[in-house]
């Protein structure tokens, strides 16, 4: 399997073309090509956590999606596709690892952990952002403009010039706006 210069494996083009043509024909209810695009990176990350080498993770990931394609094409149902993909990947990964008897390199596994926010953290951050934006939207226009200009990096004196306000008025406006945001953020 060849890899792109960005380190991502290239999807298996003939198979993806066949998958999409099958989808257009109505034979499959799941677009395996789209699933590959969405889930191959998390699957490969999981396979690396099992101790597989990079080349093995790419091969196993391809085997998993090929197995899914064949499974669906044969008319068999798959209610939890994501679970199915990871279960098959897990089993194939363990077989591959057992066949090679490669010891797990803990440092390599740590390098491939997904350190980004998990779905719960993303939802909490989105709720916080929406709450703070709603506070900004209801601020008096002068306070909102002062806050937005400060967020753009303008200094107090520059804000005074832009809005034609005194330095004290800008300071009071920003203090008031930031206090409202802080109260909203505490909730």
C-alpha positions in Angstrom: 0.0 0.0 0.0 1.5 3.3 -0.9 1.2 6.3 1.4 0.7 10.0 0.6 3.3 12.5 1.5 1.1 13.7 4.4 1.4 10.3 6.0 -2.1 9.2 5.3 -2.6 6.0 3.4 -4.2 6.4 0.0 -7.6 4.6 -0.1 -7.8 1.6 -2.4 -9.2 3.4 -5.5 -10.5 0.5 -7.4 -12.4 -0.8 -4.4 -13.8 2.7 -3.5 -15.0 3.1 -7.1 -16.7 -0.3 -6.9 -18.2 0.6 -3.5 -19.7 3.9 -4.8 -21.0 2.2 -8.0 -22.7 -0.4 -5.8 -24.1 2.3 -3.7 -25.6 4.1 -6.7 -27.1 0.8 -7.8 -28.9 0.5 -4.5 -27.2 -2.7 -3.6 -25.7 -1.3 -0.4 -27.4 0.8 2.3 -24.0 2.0 3.7 -21.4 3.9 1.7 -18.3 2.0 2.7 -16.1 4.5 1.0 -17.5 7.3 3.2 -17.1 5.1 6.3 -13.5 4.5 5.3 -12.9 8.2 5.0 -14.4 8.8 8.5 -13.1 5.8 10.5 -9.8 4.6 9.0 -7.8 7.1 11.1 -9.4 6.2 14.5 -9.2 2.5 13.5 -5.5 2.7 12.6 -4.8 4.6 15.8 -6.6 1.8 17.8 -4.6 -0.8 15.9 -1.3 0.9 16.7 -2.4 0.8 20.4 -2.5 -3.0 20.0 1.2 -2.8 19.1 1.0 -3.2 15.4 3.6 -1.6 13.1 2.5 1.2 10.8 2.5 -1.1 7.7 0.4 -3.7 9.5 -2.1 -1.1 10.7 -2.7 0.0 7.1 -3.1 -3.5 5.9 -5.5 -4.5 8.7 -7.6 -1.4 8.2 -7.9 -2.2 4.5 -8.8 -5.8 5.3 -11.5 -4.6 7.7 -13.2 -2.3 5.1 -12.9 -4.9 2.5 -14.6 -7.4 4.9 -17.3 -4.9 5.6 -17.9 -4.4 1.8 -18.2 -8.1 1.3 -20.4 -8.5 4.3 -22.8 -5.9 3.1 -22.7 -7.0 -0.5 -23.7 -10.5 0.5 -26.9 -9.0 1.9 -26.1 -9.5 5.6 -27.2 -6.8 8.0 -25.0 -4.7 10.1 -26.9 -2.6 12.7 -23.9 -1.0 14.5 -21.4 -0.4 11.7 -18.9 1.4 13.8 -18.9 -1.3 16.4 -18.6 -4.0 13.7 -15.6 -2.2 12.1 -13.7 -1.9 15.5 -14.6 -5.5 16.5 -13.3 -6.9 13.2 -10.3 -4.6 13.4 -9.6 -5.8 16.9 -9.8 -9.4 16.0 -7.7 -9.0 12.8 -5.2 -6.9 14.7 -4.7 -9.5 17.4 -4.2 -12.2 14.8 -1.7 -10.1 13.0 0.1 -9.3 16.3 0.1 -12.9 17.4 1.5 -14.0 14.1 4.4 -11.6 14.3 5.0 -11.7 18.1 5.9 -8.0 18.0 6.3 -6.6 21.5 4.3 -3.5 22.3 6.4 -0.4 22.2 4.7 1.8 24.9 6.4 5.0 23.6 5.1 4.4 20.1 1.6 3.9 21.4 1.7 7.1 23.4 2.8 9.0 20.4 -0.3 8.0 18.5 -2.9 8.7 21.3 -5.5 11.1 20.2 -4.9 14.0 22.6 -7.8 16.1 21.1 -11.0 16.6 23.0 -13.4 13.7 23.2 -17.0 14.1 22.1 -18.2 15.0 25.6 -15.5 17.7 25.9 -16.4 19.0 22.5 -20.1 19.2 23.5 -19.3 21.0 26.7 -17.0 23.5 24.8 -19.8 24.1 22.2 -22.4 24.7 25.0 -19.9 27.1 26.7 -19.3 28.9 23.4 -23.0 29.3 22.7 -23.7 30.6 26.2 -20.9 33.2 25.9 -22.0 34.3 22.4 -25.5 34.7 23.7 -24.2 37.1 26.4 -22.2 39.0 23.7 -25.3 39.3 21.5 -27.4 41.0 24.3 -24.7 43.4 25.4 -25.5 47.1 24.7 -24.1 48.1 21.3 -21.3 50.2 22.8 -20.1 47.5 25.2 -20.3 44.8 22.4 -18.3 47.0 20.0 -15.6 47.7 22.7 -15.4 44.0 23.4 -15.1 43.0 19.8 -12.4 45.6 19.1 -10.5 44.5 22.1 -10.8 40.9 20.9 -9.3 42.0 17.6 -6.3 43.2 19.5 -6.9 46.9 19.7 -5.5 48.8 22.7 -7.8 50.9 24.9 -6.6 54.1 23.3 -7.2 52.7 19.8 -10.7 51.8 20.8 -11.2 55.3 22.1 -10.3 56.7 18.7 -12.4 54.2 16.7 -15.6 54.7 18.8 -15.0 58.3 19.8 -15.2 57.5 23.5 -13.1 58.5 26.5 -10.5 56.2 27.9 -12.5 55.8 31.1 -15.7 54.9 29.2 -13.8 52.2 27.3 -12.3 50.8 30.5 -15.7 50.8 32.2 -17.4 49.2 29.2 -14.8 46.4 28.9 -14.8 45.8 32.7 -18.6 45.5 32.6 -18.7 43.2 29.6 -15.9 40.9 30.9 -17.7 40.7 34.2 -20.9 39.6 32.5 -19.0 37.0 30.5 -17.3 35.7 33.6 -20.7 35.3 35.4 -22.1 33.5 32.4 -19.0 31.2 32.3 -19.4 30.3 36.0 -22.9 28.7 35.3 
